[in-house]
């Protein structure tokens, strides 16, 4: 929606037609049964034009019977003995009307799928025309149409989408895409049942223009009307204007025409009637003159001259229609500009988000790289420390090995010395023992000798 446009909204809800049921007030004759819906069967009745167009516009989305209503957000249409009104669920709401307007086509597509699902059940193959009439509907398409209008109208009201805007002095109404009923519910008291709401654009845009109803004589040939005006001295225009006033379709010119006709009648009654010398259409008591006679007398200059006002009115209508179309185009351009602005803002926000995301990702990569470098540095330092400790351990091992070797050598030398000492001691002891034994032997031998000598001597 273009910013700065003047909008007007209608918040009064149009009463929705309630479902009607046949009421039996008297006993039914024997053998008489109230017609009711029959099981699905082929029928000679063709779907009405609106339903055919709806079904031809798109393929309905299949709804499985086992799907729960909670999953769909509404209760799908199912076959029953009687036809009832449908509820397509609550309309979604958004934070701003612009956001809701940008999502309107998505909602419309969803509603059209719901209509198609309803049409697959409520049709002339499953029900008779009388079933729809007894339920208060004009035909199969009106059931889904009413439910669609209810949901679309609720969406427009709940999201504060104005039903009309003012563009260059022209009132443009919102094109719902589901018929006039949704617009009527949204406009409330501002809705006019007479006239027509003509659509000049796509759904979701302000491209509907209200056209007032035509008068009783709107279809009258303008040349014939001009000729009648000349032939009757303007009385026919007064009659047409009076008819417009009675029907409530009058404008300022109609009241002026009636007033002028009254003045003409007063003048004619004051002069005693028309006279031949005045060149009036009727001469006293003589017969009315023909159009050829009046043209010969100079009373009718040209049929085309009488149609100048009609041509001016047609030109004015064309100018008004051009203004309406220009207003629609201006609204469309404003909406496109607003959409472009929102797209640019969204793109800028997306670019900023992407840049922030990229910066965050880069920062994360840098952090990971720094952590990895620090870890690698720590690992290198740890490896160096391990190498140092290993070298020190190896040196310590070698020192300890050297000490152990030295101790072992010393122990070996000591052991050798001990063994040598023991051997020397053993040898000395053996020598001493041998010497003692030898001395003992010598002593014993000496003693034996002495004893022998003594024995001999004795």
C-alpha positions in Angstrom: 0.0 0.0 0.0 1.3 3.4 -0.9 2.3 5.5 2.1 0.4 8.7 2.8 -2.8 7.6 1.0 -6.1 8.4 2.6 -7.9 5.3 3.7 -11.3 4.5 5.0 -12.3 1.3 6.7 -15.6 -0.3 7.6 -15.5 -2.4 10.7 -19.2 -3.5 10.8 -19.7 -7.1 10.1 -22.4 -8.0 7.6 -24.7 -10.6 9.1 -23.8 -14.0 7.6 -26.7 -16.0 6.3 -27.5 -18.8 8.7 -28.0 -22.4 7.5 -31.7 -23.0 6.8 -33.4 -26.3 7.5 -36.9 -27.4 6.3 -39.4 -27.3 9.1 -42.3 -29.7 9.1 -45.5 -28.0 10.5 -48.0 -30.7 9.6 -48.2 -34.4 9.4 -46.8 -35.8 6.1 -49.1 -37.7 3.9 -48.6 -41.5 3.8 -45.8 -42.5 1.5 -44.4 -39.0 1.4 -40.8 -38.6 2.5 -38.8 -35.3 2.7 -36.1 -35.4 0.0 -32.6 -35.8 1.5 -29.1 -36.3 0.2 -28.4 -39.6 -1.5 -25.2 -41.6 -1.7 -22.8 -40.5 -4.5 -24.2 -41.2 -7.9 -24.0 -39.8 -11.4 -26.4 -37.0 -12.2 -27.4 -35.2 -15.3 -26.9 -31.8 -13.6 -23.8 -30.1 -14.5 -21.7 -28.0 -12.1 -22.5 -24.3 -12.3 -20.3 -22.0 -14.2 -18.6 -20.6 -11.1 -17.7 -24.0 -9.7 -16.4 -25.1 -13.1 -14.2 -22.1 -13.4 -12.9 -22.6 -9.8 -12.1 -26.2 -10.5 -10.5 -25.4 -13.9 -8.3 -22.7 -12.3 -6.2 -25.1 -10.3 -5.9 -28.7 -9.1 -7.3 -29.2 -5.6 -4.9 -30.5 -3.0 -6.0 -33.9 -1.9 -7.0 -34.2 1.8 -6.8 -37.6 3.3 -9.8 -38.5 5.5 -7.5 -39.7 8.3 -5.8 -36.3 8.6 -6.7 -34.8 11.9 -8.4 -31.4 12.1 -5.7 -30.2 14.4 -3.1 -30.7 11.8 -5.0 -28.9 9.1 -6.3 -26.1 11.3 -9.8 -26.6 10.3 -12.4 -29.4 9.7 -12.4 -30.6 6.1 -15.8 -31.1 4.3 -17.1 -34.7 4.6 -20.1 -36.4 3.1 -23.2 -36.2 5.3 -26.9 -36.6 4.7 -27.5 -32.9 4.9 -25.5 -29.9 3.7 -24.1 -27.5 6.3 -22.1 -24.3 6.5 -18.3 -24.7 6.5 -15.7 -23.1 8.7 -12.2 -22.8 7.1 -10.5 -22.0 10.4 -9.2 -18.8 12.0 -7.3 -16.3 9.8 -3.6 -15.8 10.6 -2.5 -12.4 12.0 0.7 -10.4 11.4 2.4 -7.6 13.2 1.7 -4.9 10.5 -0.9 -4.5 7.7 1.9 -4.4 5.1 3.2 -7.7 6.3 -0.3 -9.2 6.1 -0.8 -7.7 2.7 2.4 -9.3 1.4 1.2 -12.7 2.6 -2.4 -12.3 1.2 -1.9 -14.4 -2.0 -0.6 -17.3 0.0 -3.7 -17.2 2.2 -5.9 -16.9 -1.0 -4.3 -20.0 -2.5 -4.9 -21.9 0.7 -8.6 -20.8 0.8 -9.0 -21.8 -2.9 -7.7 -25.2 -2.0 -10.2 -25.4 0.8 -12.9 -24.4 -1.6 -11.9 -27.1 -4.1 -11.9 -29.7 -1.3 -15.5 -28.6 -0.4 -16.5 -28.7 -4.0 -15.2 -32.3 -4.3 -17.9 -33.3 -1.7 -20.7 -30.7 -2.2 -21.6 -31.1 -5.9 -24.4 -32.3 -8.0 -23.0 -35.8 -8.2 -23.6 -36.2 -4.4 -26.6 -34.0 -3.8 -29.7 -32.7 -5.6 -30.2 -29.0 -6.3 -33.0 -29.0 -3.7 -30.6 -30.1 -1.0 -28.7 -26.9 -1.5 -31.8 -24.8 -1.6 -33.1 -26.3 1.6 -29.8 -25.6 3.3 -30.0 -21.9 2.2 -27.5 -22.0 -0.6 -27.9 -21.2 -4.2 -25.7 -24.0 -5.4 -22.5 -26.1 -4.7 -20.1 -23.2 -5.1 -22.0 -21.0 -2.6 -21.1 -23.3 0.3 -17.3 -22.9 -0.2 -17.8 -19.3 -1.3 -19.5 -18.3 1.9 -16.8 -20.0 4.0 -14.0 -18.4 1.9 -15.6 -15.0 2.2 -15.8 -15.4 6.0 -12.2 -16.3 6.4 -10.9 -13.6 4.0 -13.1 -10.9 5.7 -11.7 -12.0 9.1 -8.2 -11.8 7.7 -8.7 -8.2 6.4 -10.3 -7.1 9.7 -7.9 -8.8 12.1 -4.9 -7.5 10.2 -6.3 -3.9 9.8 -6.1 -4.0 6.0 -8.3 -1.2 4.8 -11.0 -2.3 2.4 -10.6 0.9 0.3 -8.1 3.7 -0.3 -8.4 7.1 -1.9 -6.0 7.8 -4.8 -6.3 11.1 -6.7 -9.9 11.5 -5.5 -10.9 8.0 -6.7 -12.0 5.3 -4.2 -10.4 2.0 -4.9 -11.6 -1.1 -3.2 -9.5 -4.1 -2.2 -9.8 -7.0 -4.7 -10.3 -10.2 -2.6 -10.3 -12.8 -5.3 -13.3 -14.7 -3.7 -16.2 -12.5 -4.8 -18.0 -9.5 -3.5 -19.3 -11.1 -0.3 -15.9 -10.8 1.5 -15.7 -7.1 0.5 -19.3 -6.5 1.7 -18.5 -8.0 5.1 -15.4 -5.8 5.4 -17.1 -2.6 4.3 -20.0 -3.1 6.6 -22.4 -0.1 6.4 -20.3 1.4 3.6 -21.2 -1.4 1.3 -23.7 -0.6 -1.4 -25.9 -3.5 -2.6 -27.0 -1.5 -5.6 -24.6 -0.9 -8.5 -21.6 -3.1 -9.1 -18.0 -3.5 -7.9 -16.0 -3.9 -11.1 -12.6 -5.6 -10.8 -9.7 -4.3 -13.0 -6.7 -6.0 -11.4 -5.4 -9.1 -9.6 -6.4 -10.3 -6.2 -4.5 -8.7 -3.3 -4.5 -5.2 -4.9 -6.7 -2.1 -4.8 -8.1 -2.5 -8.2 -11.9 -2.7 -7.7 -14.1 0.3 -8.6 -17.7 0.9 -7.6 -20.1 1.7 -10.4 -23.4 3.2 -9.4 -26.6 1.5 -10.8 -28.0 2.7 -14.1 -31.3 4.5 -14.2 -34.6 3.1 -15.6 -33.9 4.9 -18.9 -30.1 4.4 -18.9 -30.5 2.0 -21.8 -32.6 4.4 -23.9 -31.0 5.1 -27.3 -29.5 8.6 -27.0 -30.7 9.8 -30.4 -34.2 8.7 -29.7 -34.0 10.4 -26.3 -32.8 13.6 -27.9 -35.6 13.4 -30.5 -38.2 12.9 -27.8 -36.9 15.9 -25.9 -37.3 18.1 -28.9 -40.6 16.7 -29.9 -42.1 17.2 -26.4 -40.6 20.5 -25.7 -38.4 19.0 -23.0 -41.3 17.3 -21.2 -39.8 13.8 -21.8 -36.6 14.8 -20.0 -38.7 16.0 -17.1 -40.5 12.7 -17.0 -37.2 10.7 -17.1 -35.8 12.9 -14.3 -38.9 12.4 -12.2 -38.5 8.7 -12.6 -34.9 8.9 -11.5 -35.9 10.9 -8.4 -38.6 8.4 -7.5 -36.1 5.5 -7.9 -33.5 7.3 -5.8 -31.0 7.6 -8.7 -31.3 11.3 -9.3 -28.6 13.9 -9.5 -28.7 17.7 -9.7 -29.6 17.8 -13.4 -32.7 15.7 -12.7 -34.1 18.2 -10.3 -33.4 21.0 -12.7 -35.1 19.2 -15.5 -38.2 18.6 -13.4 -38.3 22.3 -12.4 -38.0 23.4 -16.0 -40.7 21.0 -17.1 -43.0 22.5 -14.4 -42.3 26.0 -15.7 -43.0 24.9 -19.3 -46.3 23.3 -18.2 -47.3 26.5 -16.4 -46.5 28.6 -19.4 -48.4 26.3 -21.7 -51.5 26.3 -19.4 -51.4 30.1 -19.1 -51.4 30.6 -22.9 -54.4 28.3 -23.4 -52.4 25.5 -25.0 -50.1 25.2 -28.0 -50.7 27.2 -31.1 -49.7 26.5 -34.7 -48.1 29.9 -35.0 -45.7 29.3 -32.2 -44.3 26.3 -34.0 -45.0 24.0 -31.1 -45.4 20.3 -31.6 -49.1 20.4 -31.0 -51.4 23.1 -32.5 -54.5 23.7 -30.5 -57.1 21.1 -31.5 -55.3 19.9 -34.6 -53.4 16.6 -34.8 -49.8 16.3 -33.6 -47.2 17.1 -36.2 -44.7 14.5 -37.4 -40.9 14.9 -36.9 -40.6 15.7 -40.6 -43.1 18.5 -40.3 -41.4 19.9 -37.3 -38.0 19.7 -39.1 -39.5 21.5 -42.1 -40.9 24.3 -39.8 -37.4 24.6 -38.3 -38.4 23.3 -34.8 -35.8 20.4 -35.1 -32.4 21.5 -36.3 -30.7 18.1 -36.2 -30.9 14.9 -34.3 -27.2 15.1 -33.8 -27.6 18.5 -32.2 -29.9 17.0 -29.6 -27.4 14.3 -28.9 -24.6 16.7 -28.1 -25.5 16.6 -24.3 -25.5 12.8 -24.5 -22.1 12.8 -26.1 -20.8 15.1 -23.5 -22.2 12.8 -20.8 -20.5 9.9 -22.5 -17.3 11.8 -22.7 -17.6 12.7 -19.0 -18.2 9.0 -18.2 -15.2 8.0 -20.3 -13.1 10.7 -18.5 -14.3 9.4 -15.1 -13.5 5.8 -16.1 -10.0 7.0 -17.3 -9.5 8.7 -14.0 -10.5 5.5 -12.2 -8.1 3.5 -14.3 -5.4 6.0 -13.7 -6.1 5.8 -10.0 -5.9 2.1 -10.2 -2.6 2.3 -12.1 -1.3 4.9 -9.5 -2.3 2.5 -6.7 -0.6 -0.4 -8.5 2.5 1.6 -9.0 2.4 2.7 -5.4 2.0 -0.8 -4.3 4.9 -1.9 -6.6 7.0 0.9 -5.2 6.1 -0.1 -1.7 6.9 -3.7 -2.5 10.1 -2.7 -4.1 11.0 -0.6 -1.0 10.2 -3.5 1.3 12.2 -5.8 -1.0 15.1 -3.4 -0.9 14.8 -3.1 2.9 14.5 -6.9 3.2 17.5 -7.3 0.8 19.5 -4.8 2.8 18.6 -6.5 6.0 19.4 -9.8 4.5 22.7 -8.4 3.2 23.4 -7.0 6.7 22.4 -10.3 8.3 24.6 -12.2 5.7 27.5 -9.8 6.4 27.1 -10.2 10.1 26.8 -13.9 9.7 29.9 -13.9 7.5 31.8 -11.7 10.0 30.7 -14.0 12.8 31.7 -17.1 10.8 35.1 -15.4 10.0 35.5 -14.5 13.6 34.8 -18.0 14.6 37.2 -19.3 12.0 39.8 -16.8 13.3 39.2 -18.0 16.8 39.5 -21.6 15.8 42.7 -20.8 13.9 44.1 -18.9 16.8 43.1 -21.7 19.1 44.7 -24.2 16.7 47.9 -22.1 16.4 48.0 -21.7 20.2 47.4 -25.4 20.5 50.1 -26.2 17.9 52.5 -23.8 19.7 51.7 -25.4 23.0 52.1 -28.8 21.4 55.5 -27.7 20.0 56.6 -26.3 23.4 55.4 -29.5 25.0 57.3 -31.5 22.5 60.4 -29.5 23.2 59.9 -29.9 26.9 59.5 -33.6 26.3 62.6 -33.8 24.3 64.5 -31.8 27.0 63.2 -34.1 29.7 64.0 -37.1 27.6 67.6 -35.8 27.1 67.9 -35.1 30.7 66.5 -38.5 31.6 68.9 -40.1 29.2 71.8 -38.2 30.7 70.7 -39.2 34.1 70.3 -42.7 33.0 73.8 -42.7 31.5 75.2 -41.1 34.7 73.4 -43.6 36.8 74.6 -46.3 34.5 78.1 -45.0 34.8 77.8 -44.9 38.6 76.4 -48.4 38.5 79.3 -49.5 36.3 81.8 -47.9 38.6 80.2 -49.4 41.6 80.1 -52.7 39.9 83.8 -52.4 39.0 84.6 -51.4 42.5 82.6 -54.3 43.8 84.4 -56.6 41.4 87.8 -55.3 42.5 86.8 -55.6 46.1 85.5 -59.0 45.5 88.7 -60.0 43.8 90.7 -58.5 46.6 88.6 -60.3 49.1 89.0 -63.6 47.3 92.7 -63.0 47.0 93.0 -62.1 50.6 90.9 -65.1 51.6 93.1 -67.3 49.4 96.2 -65.8 50.9 94.8 -66.3 54.4 93.9 -69.8 53.5 97.3 -70.4 52.0 98.9 -68.9 55.1 96.7 -71.0 57.4 97.5 -74.1 55.3 101.2 -73.2 55.5 101.0 -72.6 59.2 99.0 -75.8 59.6 101.5 -77.7 57.5 104.3 -76.1 59.5 102.6 -77.0 62.8 102.0 -80.4 61.5 105.6 -80.7 60.5 106.7 -79.4 63.8 104.4 -81.8 65.5 105.7 -84.5 63.4 109.2 -83.6 64.1 108.5 -83.2 67.7 106.8 -86.6 67.8 109.7 -88.0 65.8 112.2 -86.5 68.2 110.3 -87.8 71.1 110.2 -91.2 69.6 113.9 -91.0 69.0 114.6 -90.0 72.4 112.3 -92.6 73.7 114.0 -95.2 71.5 117.3 -94.0 72.7 116.2 -94.2 76.2 114.8 -97.6 75.6 117.9 -98.6 74.1 119.9 -97.1 76.7 117.9 -98.8 79.3 
